[in-house]
Amino acid sequence: MHSSPDRLASLLSDALAFAQSDRLFTLSFAPGSGIDEGTLLPQELSGEEGISEGFTYTLTCLSSDAFLELKQFIGLPVQVSLLTDGGEERALCGLVTRAEFGGSDGGFTRYVLTLQDPFAVLALRVNSRVFQDLTVLEFVSVLLSEHRQNNPVLASCFDLDDRCIGEHPVQSWVTQYNESDTAFICRWLAQEGISWYFEHGEAGEPGEHPKLTLVLFDDVSALEPATAGKIRFHRDDGTEPEDSITDWQGARTLQPGGIERASYDYKSVVTSVRNDGTGTDQGEHGSQLSSTLEDYRYDPHHSANDEDDYARYGKLRIGAHEFASKHFTGKASHRELMVGRHFELAEHPVHEQDAPEDRQFTVLRTRLVARNNLLQGEDSEPVYQADFDASRKHIPIIPAFSTTEHAKPTAPTLLTATVVGPPGEEIHVNDLGCIKVKMPFTRSQDHGYAESAGASGTDRDSLWIRVAQPWTGNQYGQVWIPRIGDEVLIQFINGDIDRPIVTGSVYNGTHKPAAFSDSGNLPGNKALSGVKSKMVKGRGLNEIVWDDSTNEQRIRVATDHGKTALNQGYLVHPRREGKGEPRGEGFELRTDQYGVIRAGKGMLLSTDARNNETGNHLDSKELTNQLTSNLELSKTLSDAAKDHNADPLQANEEAERLIKVANKTYTQQGGTGQKAEVPGYEEPLLAFSSPASIVSATPKSHDIAAGEHIHLSSQQDTNVAVGKNLSIAIKEAWSVFVAKSGIKLFAGKGKVQIQAQDDEIEAIAKKNIKITSVDGHIDITSPKSIRLTAGGCQIDVGNGQITLKAPGPVNIHGAVKNLTGPEKVDPPLPALPSEEFIGKHSLRFAIAGSDKLASDMGLVGKSYKILDEACTEVATGTIGKDGRIARTLLDEHTELRLLIGEDKWEKQAHDLCSISREPQEFPTIGNHEAPSSDESVDDPYLQKLNTHSDSFEFLSEADINKFMECENKHET
């Protein structure tokens, strides 16, 4: 349109002379805006509005003032009141988000205002925060409430109407990261199948603001009807009294034939799969074409709380496809056709034949143009025209999600976070090794609704987050639990911002790299690597250190408790700046507490070299060679002793047997199929071997005990030096044989006493026997007689007489020879022990718990028998009410076996792996009743019983076989 400036100014002046109420639509600003009602006269309104889309309207206005400040309009709530065909007003409200100068033409100026919904405004706030344990409706309400509480403009013109009737599950963890509030809200509403639109409300009373109400709904039954109710399908003509729909078309869109969804849940270790087909009739060819078109998505982990919840999501995705498959488009002059309202289509030649419910339609989207014909020549344009989209009223309106702008944004590649936990704790973890963190982007001002949970620095800041481990198995693998205050690396499974996982940790300014052995730091100790942990609520450490210093490699495994450590390689004192004072080479296993080395099948301690790790594990050839050599010496000397009437060495056979035990081999074969014959002791020997010397020393006592034999042999000298007494007590006999150089027995001081307290003393020499007293007497005393025999002569002294016998003369030389009367002499004799001085061996079988346990086991009254190693019966009896078994006394040390009852032995195989080997608690021993009448004193051995010994573990197969052997032999 073209008009001269003077005429336009004149027309404008005339137009402004009319009240706005005389026009199709009028404009009003919020109270307190400072803009007079006549400042702007609306000329044209155009824009779009839709369900789950919001709206944008462009309002062109005229003004006689060419110098209005544009910024005064920004942020103002405004209301456009549209006059309907019934004389009522329909409100269109919005916030001015843009104002521009539209040009001047003579006496008037155009101003163009952009009106948008509050979501367009909230799109300007980008935030990062978390929500925990809230439904989508709850955290959306939190966000909107914050804006309305903190922003006076939004508080005055923005409200919420929640019409949702479905159940929406609690979301354990929801993250908004570098995302606008609008994008965050809209994507979560779409994910949950919640649609929305804005209701435009009039200001009402003077002084009130225009109102916009956000309506949330998940069921079309919550939508209200249009004010007009019925809208006829009819041509538009100026003579028509009512507005109408002038054009009506149906539209179909091809959709997938089905959907499939899958989501993994780490707690149940189940991948949920949802497979559904659409119920949409797409026609014969359309259905055939879509039958192989499947919308398959692998959803984020733990996408639903349970199977029912996941099925609900599947139905939403199906519903979105079904909703998109069919809709209607039209044109209308009807001014009450509003988004989110439903109407009845009347007088349509096709739909008039439909059932009444099929003539009901919901407006999904509108695109309208409204004009105030202020200028001459504008009457040719329609004053109001709207294009619209609609769907049948009963069709669920479900927003698309995965492939739209509402799809969840991809998470950042990597974030860091701080591990948090309850006050006073150092480690906070659940049964799956999950931890809690504070995300670095959270702010306390965003989490006031939850009392700062999410940004508090405590365990309320996150859900349990899994920690990636280098190796995980079913109760095996590696466990690394980040501690409170540690900075950890966060990644996101499938790029989902709501599915964080801890993948590592990093040092920072307050958490410095590990100082191994609490000494030194980086970069000085750069050659050290390893693992160091810290005692919870203390300073103690555990560590494994790999020291790769040049030519000084070592490994250290240590704990501060008892200063226990295994040091291997080039041993040094803790390094500082990469340097440490040498302290030895090899290995050191040390502790300030107790130390034990156990090997159930045998152990070899050897200093025989195996350079470069050659040879087999239990290779004992140097040991057995030395034992064999010494055994040959022992056999030679033993035979010589026997030949010379001395006792042979009794332990040679046992020594020979032990050599055979040490020389045994077995076939080693693992899972790879490789096998070889390798050394393996037949019995659990403890063997010592050294090519040099073996030294043992203590400033206190040294106790050596053997249940059977002690066999000592040396190729050269065996020396014994004793600072005080050397006492030897021998039960049977002492036999000493010397092959060469004789026997010397000297007492520097004190007596030399030799006694045969129960038999004879023989002193035999091939040559002379010499008895000499250097400074004293020689007394030969006997209570009965003394006989001296030599060279055919004999002197008998005894029985009160002396008898001399000689084949030749008996010569007596002396200056005086006195022969007097008889005189008897009774010499003093030493007192010798007359009783047996070696006591009996004693053993009594005791049942832990005495009579109570014996009674509980049903043993009272049972017969028993005791067998020795040869399976000979040595005692029998019956277990009395007190649960005690009589003591057995034996002359010899032997192993005894107790058999209770008369049942037959039967051996069955059982899988011991399936039987619990947990330690059992047994009743305390020592609280027995008084001894039975046949025992005069308490049992002195009672307190020596050990209820935690292997006596209470499973019998070995050898033990069971021995019992069966004895039982069978005894019965025979």
Secondary structure, 3 states (H helix, E strand, C coil): CCCCHHHHHHHHHHHHHCCHHHCCEEEEECCCCCCCCCCCEEEEEEEEEECCCEEEEEEEEEECCCCCCHHHCCCCEEEEEEECCCCCEEEEEEEEEEEEEEEEECCEEEEEEEEECHHHHHCCCEEEEEECCECHHHHHHHHHHHHHHHCHHHHHHEEEEECCCCCCCCECCEEEEEEEHHHHHHHHHHHCCCEEEEEEECCCCCCCCCEEEEEEECCHHHCCEEEEEEEEECCCCCCCCCCCEEEEEEEECCCCCEEEEEEEECCCCEEEEEEEECCCCCHHHHHHHHCCCEEEEECCCCCCCCHHHHHHHHHHHHHHHHHHHEEEEEEECCCCCCCCCEEEEECCCCHHHCCHHHHEEEEEEEEEEEECCCCCCHHHCCCEEEEEEEEECCCCCCCCCCCCCCCCCECCCCEEEEEECCCCCCCCCCCCCCEEEECCCCCHHHCHHHCCCCCCCCCCCCCCECECCCCEECCEECCCCCCCCCEEEEEEHHHECCCEEEEEEECCCCCCCCCHHHCCCCCCCCCEEEEEEECCCCCCEEEEEEECCCCCCEEEEEECHHHEEEEEEEEECCCECCECCEEEEEEEEECCCCCCCCCCCEEEEECCCCHHHCCCCCCCHHHHHHHHHHHHHHHHHHHHHHHCCCCCCCCHHHHHHHHHHHCCEEEEECCCCCEEEEECCCCCEEEEECCCCCCCCCCCCCCCCCCCCCCCCCCCCCCCCCCCCCCCCCCCCCCCCCCCCCCCCCCCCCCCCCCCCCCCCCCCCCCCCCCCCCCCCCCCCCCCEEEEEECCEEEEEECCEEEEECCCCCCCCCCCCCCCCCCCCCCCCCCCCCCCCCCCEEECCCCCCHHHHHHHCCCCCCEEEEECCCCCEEEEEECCCCCCCCCEEECCCCCCEEEECCCCCCCCCCCHHHCCCCCCCCCCCCCCCCCCCCCCCCCCCHHHCCCCCHHHCCCCHHHHHHHHHHHHHHHC
